[in-house]
Amino acid sequence: MELPAEIEAIRQKALRGHHLEQVIWGKILLDSVYVPSDPAAAITWFRMAAQAGYGPAHNMLGRCYYFGWGCPQDYQQAIVHYTLAAKLNDNWGRYNLAIMTMRGIGMQQDLLSAFALFQMGTQAGHAKSMNILARFYEEGWCVPQDKKKALMLYKESAQKGDYRGQHNYAVWLAEQGRIEEAMVWWHQAVPQATLDVLLAMQDIMQKLKNNAVNNLKYAVEREIKSKKYK
């Protein structure tokens, strides 16, 4: 199969040992329209970059073990690679390790350790970490409840493009009667939102007594149908 020039350029760089391109080529092998899916081959490329100490490669190995892509599902190996990615200051590896720690997946639940990891991600400007850290402050999970700080973090997460942060900030705005502002953030969130977030949006919008919400509600319903029957 002949690859588009830009994809072939990535493959050639990967072959020459460029770690970023090795990870990108591995992701293409996992799932793309350019080549048949080959998760086992993807793992080989991730390992090449990981052996050179490249954090994003350890994160992708962690994801492969977490989901069982090209290998048996193994939460312990996922933890190993997410931990290595975090030590190499990879934001996504740190975030994925924090999620497992927060939920007690493959380990005992440890909210304090998860909080520290999300805090590090937030300090590094990672939008998804900000959104989860906001939940800690909103709910008072292992820290004093601080709704003002939670709101600030939701807003910052939203501004940095995380659809969950955008949804959570929009919910707060809607609760304050600032519907037009809320709609701006919901509009931004819809294209990237997962089914669970879209369903949460739909539920809230059905309760809002505001005609201006209708067009957005229809857009949300279209996305829900699209994702349900994909």
C-alpha positions in Angstrom: 0.0 0.0 0.0 1.4 3.4 -1.0 1.3 5.9 1.8 0.6 9.6 1.5 3.9 11.5 1.4 3.4 13.0 4.9 2.7 9.6 6.4 5.7 8.0 4.6 7.9 10.8 5.9 6.9 9.8 9.5 7.6 6.1 8.8 11.0 7.0 7.3 11.9 9.1 10.4 10.8 6.3 12.6 13.1 3.9 10.7 16.0 6.3 11.3 15.4 6.3 15.0 13.5 9.5 15.7 11.6 8.8 18.9 8.6 11.1 18.3 8.0 9.6 14.9 8.4 6.1 16.3 5.5 6.8 18.6 3.4 8.5 15.9 4.0 5.6 13.5 3.0 3.2 16.3 -0.2 5.1 16.8 -0.9 4.9 13.0 -0.4 1.2 13.2 -2.9 1.0 16.1 -5.7 2.6 14.2 -5.7 4.7 11.0 -7.1 4.7 7.5 -3.6 4.5 6.0 -2.6 0.9 7.0 -4.3 -2.2 8.3 -4.4 -2.2 12.1 -1.4 -4.0 13.6 -1.3 -3.4 17.4 1.5 -6.0 17.9 3.7 -4.0 15.5 2.7 -0.8 17.2 4.0 -2.1 20.5 7.4 -2.9 18.8 7.7 0.7 17.8 6.7 2.0 21.2 9.3 -0.3 22.8 12.0 1.1 20.6 11.4 4.7 21.8 10.7 3.6 25.4 14.1 1.9 25.5 15.7 5.2 24.7 13.9 6.8 27.7 11.2 8.6 25.8 8.3 9.3 28.1 5.4 9.4 25.6 6.4 5.9 24.4 6.1 4.5 27.9 2.7 6.1 28.1 1.6 4.4 24.9 2.9 1.0 26.2 0.9 1.7 29.3 -2.2 2.2 27.2 -1.6 -1.0 25.3 -1.3 -3.0 28.5 -4.3 -1.2 30.0 -6.6 -1.9 27.1 -5.0 -5.1 25.8 -4.0 -3.7 22.5 -1.7 -6.2 20.8 -1.0 -7.9 24.1 -2.8 -9.5 27.0 -4.5 -6.9 29.3 -2.2 -6.4 32.3 -2.9 -3.6 34.7 0.4 -4.2 36.6 2.4 -3.6 33.4 0.3 -0.5 32.6 1.2 0.9 36.0 4.9 0.1 35.4 4.9 2.1 32.1 2.7 4.9 33.3 5.0 5.3 36.3 8.1 5.4 34.0 6.3 8.0 31.8 5.5 10.1 34.8 9.1 10.0 36.0 10.1 11.2 32.6 7.7 14.1 33.0 5.2 13.0 30.4 1.9 14.7 31.2 -0.3 11.9 29.7 1.5 9.1 31.5 1.2 11.0 34.8 -2.5 11.6 34.1 -3.2 8.0 33.3 -1.3 6.8 36.4 -3.3 9.3 38.5 -6.6 7.9 37.1 -5.6 4.4 38.0 -4.5 5.5 41.5 -7.7 7.5 42.0 -10.0 4.6 41.0 -7.9 1.9 42.6 -7.3 0.0 39.3 -4.6 -2.6 39.7 -3.7 -1.1 43.0 -5.2 0.1 46.3 -7.1 3.3 45.9 -4.9 6.3 47.1 -6.7 9.6 46.7 -3.8 11.6 48.3 -1.3 10.2 45.8 -3.7 10.8 42.9 -4.3 14.3 44.0 -0.5 15.0 44.0 -0.2 13.6 40.5 -3.1 15.7 39.2 -1.6 18.7 40.9 1.7 18.2 39.1 -0.1 17.9 35.8 -2.0 21.1 36.5 1.2 22.9 37.3 2.5 21.7 34.0 -0.6 23.1 32.2 -2.3 19.8 31.5 -6.0 20.6 30.9 -7.5 17.2 31.8 -5.5 17.1 35.1 -7.0 20.6 35.9 -10.5 19.2 35.4 -10.0 16.3 37.7 -8.2 18.4 40.3 -11.3 20.7 40.3 -13.4 17.7 41.2 -11.2 17.1 44.3 -11.8 20.6 45.4 -15.5 20.6 44.5 -16.3 17.4 46.4 -13.7 17.8 49.2 -11.9 14.5 48.3 -9.0 14.3 50.7 -8.6 18.1 50.7 -10.8 20.9 52.2 -13.8 21.6 50.0 -13.1 24.8 48.0 -15.7 25.5 45.4 -14.1 28.8 44.4 -10.8 27.0 43.5 -12.8 24.3 41.7 -14.5 26.9 39.6 -11.2 28.5 38.7 -9.7 25.1 37.7 -12.8 24.2 35.6 -12.5 27.6 33.8 -8.8 27.1 33.1 -9.4 23.6 31.9 -12.1 24.8 29.6 -9.9 27.6 28.2 -7.2 25.1 27.5 -9.6 23.0 25.4 -10.7 20.0 27.6 -14.3 19.1 26.7 -15.0 17.8 30.2 -13.7 21.1 31.7 -15.8 23.0 29.2 -18.9 21.0 30.2 -18.3 21.4 33.9 -17.7 25.1 33.6 -20.8 25.5 31.5 -22.9 23.6 34.1 -21.7 26.1 36.7 -22.5 29.1 34.4 -26.0 27.7 33.7 -26.7 27.2 37.4 -25.9 30.9 37.9 -28.4 31.8 35.2 -25.6 32.7 32.7 -27.1 30.6 30.0 -25.6 32.4 27.0 -22.1 32.1 28.4 -22.7 28.4 29.2 -23.8 27.8 25.6 -20.5 29.1 24.3 -18.6 26.5 26.2 -21.1 23.7 25.4 -20.8 24.5 21.7 -17.0 24.1 22.0 -17.3 20.8 23.9 -19.8 19.0 21.7 -17.5 18.0 18.7 -15.0 16.2 21.0 -17.3 15.1 23.8 -17.7 11.4 24.6 -21.1 9.8 24.9 -21.3 10.1 28.7 -20.6 13.8 28.6 -23.1 14.3 25.7 -25.8 12.5 27.7 -25.1 14.7 30.7 -25.4 17.8 28.5 -28.7 16.5 27.1 -30.1 15.9 30.6 -29.2 19.4 31.8 -30.5 21.1 28.6 -33.9 19.3 28.9 -34.3 21.0 32.3 -33.4 24.5 31.1 -36.3 26.7 30.4 -34.6 28.7 27.7 -35.5 28.8 24.0 -32.0 29.7 23.0 -30.8 26.2 24.1 -33.0 24.4 21.5 -30.5 24.5 18.6 -27.7 23.4 20.8 -29.9 20.6 22.2 -30.5 19.3 18.7 -26.8 19.3 17.9 -26.1 17.3 21.1 -28.9 14.8 20.1 -27.3 14.4 16.7 -23.9 13.7 18.2 -25.4 11.2 20.6 -27.0 9.3 17.8 -23.8 9.4 15.8 -21.8 7.9 18.7 -24.4 5.4 19.7 -24.6 3.8 16.2 -21.1 4.3 15.0 
